[in-house]
Amino acid sequence: MAHKDICPEGTCRAEESLGGKCVGFCERARPEPSVREMLEVGEACGLHLLTEAWGNYMNHYDCFFYIPDYAKQHAEFIAQLVRVGLLERVAYKHYRIIDLTIPQALTLLNDYEARNDSNNSD
């Protein structure tokens, strides 16, 4: 499945924003979900909110998660979203998506990665 097949109808801007090519996701042999990928796919689809990026990504979970390892990958993905500050735990196994735009979420992710890089280099 190509990237444009993942975007809500008529919203794909992947060819302009991803260097003139539409990326195929479902062809990956062993997909690994990533917060950055979720946000970049949402942005390339013309979405604006973190909640939209999350919904779009999870509607196509079979393209972004390796199904035999889905439970483990999903738990790790949720944990990463919490660490970055994009999800808030409200009860055991219940989370709330923080009300952010995709650019705001990318800023939080970049800040998180910069902090981790500086902590790892010390």
C-alpha positions in Angstrom: 0.0 0.0 0.0 1.4 3.4 -1.0 1.4 6.4 1.3 -1.4 8.1 -0.8 -3.6 5.0 0.0 -3.2 5.7 3.7 -4.2 9.4 3.6 -7.8 10.4 4.0 -9.4 10.8 0.6 -7.9 13.7 -1.3 -5.5 14.9 1.3 -2.2 13.2 0.3 0.7 15.7 -0.3 3.3 13.0 0.0 4.8 13.4 -3.4 5.5 17.1 -2.8 6.5 16.8 0.9 8.5 13.5 0.7 10.8 14.4 -2.2 8.6 13.7 -5.2 7.8 10.1 -4.4 5.0 8.3 -2.7 6.3 6.0 -0.1 5.0 2.4 0.2 4.5 1.4 3.8 2.7 -2.0 3.7 5.5 -3.5 1.5 7.9 -3.4 4.4 8.8 -6.9 5.5 8.9 -6.2 9.3 7.4 -2.8 10.1 8.4 -1.0 13.3 6.1 1.8 14.5 7.6 5.2 15.3 6.3 8.4 16.7 8.2 10.4 14.1 6.8 8.3 11.3 3.3 8.8 12.7 3.7 12.6 12.8 5.4 12.8 9.4 2.8 10.6 7.7 0.0 12.7 9.2 1.7 15.9 8.1 2.2 14.6 4.6 -1.5 13.6 4.5 -2.4 17.2 5.1 -3.6 16.5 8.7 -3.2 19.2 11.4 -3.8 17.7 14.8 -2.0 15.0 16.8 -5.3 13.2 17.3 -5.8 13.1 13.5 -2.3 11.7 13.0 -2.9 9.1 15.7 -6.2 8.0 14.2 -4.8 7.8 10.7 -1.8 5.8 11.8 -3.9 3.4 13.9 -6.5 2.9 11.1 -3.6 1.5 9.1 -1.9 -0.4 11.9 -1.2 -3.3 9.6 1.1 -1.1 7.6 3.1 0.2 10.6 3.1 -2.7 13.0 4.4 -6.3 12.5 1.2 -8.2 13.2 2.8 -11.2 15.0 4.4 -8.8 17.4 1.5 -6.3 17.5 0.9 -6.4 21.3 4.5 -5.9 22.2 5.1 -3.2 19.6 1.9 -1.4 20.5 2.9 -1.4 24.2 6.3 0.0 23.3 4.8 2.6 21.0 2.4 3.8 23.7 5.3 4.0 26.2 7.3 6.1 23.8 4.3 8.4 23.2 4.0 8.9 27.0 7.8 9.5 27.4 7.7 12.1 24.6 4.7 13.8 26.3 2.1 13.2 23.6 0.0 10.8 25.6 -1.1 11.1 29.2 -2.0 8.1 31.3 -5.4 8.6 33.0 -6.0 5.1 34.4 -4.5 1.7 34.0 -4.1 1.0 30.3 -6.1 4.2 29.5 -4.5 7.2 27.9 -5.5 10.6 26.6 -3.9 12.2 23.5 -2.6 15.6 24.4 -4.3 18.4 22.5 -1.5 19.5 20.1 -1.0 20.3 16.4 1.4 18.0 14.5 4.1 20.8 14.4 3.8 21.2 18.2 4.1 17.4 18.6 7.2 17.3 16.3 8.7 20.1 18.5 8.2 18.0 21.6 9.6 14.9 19.9 12.7 16.9 18.7 13.2 18.3 22.2 12.9 14.8 23.7 15.4 13.3 21.3 17.8 16.2 21.9 17.6 15.6 25.7 18.2 11.9 25.2 21.1 12.5 22.8 22.8 14.9 25.3 22.2 12.5 28.2 23.7 9.6 26.2 26.7 11.6 25.2 27.7 12.4 28.7 
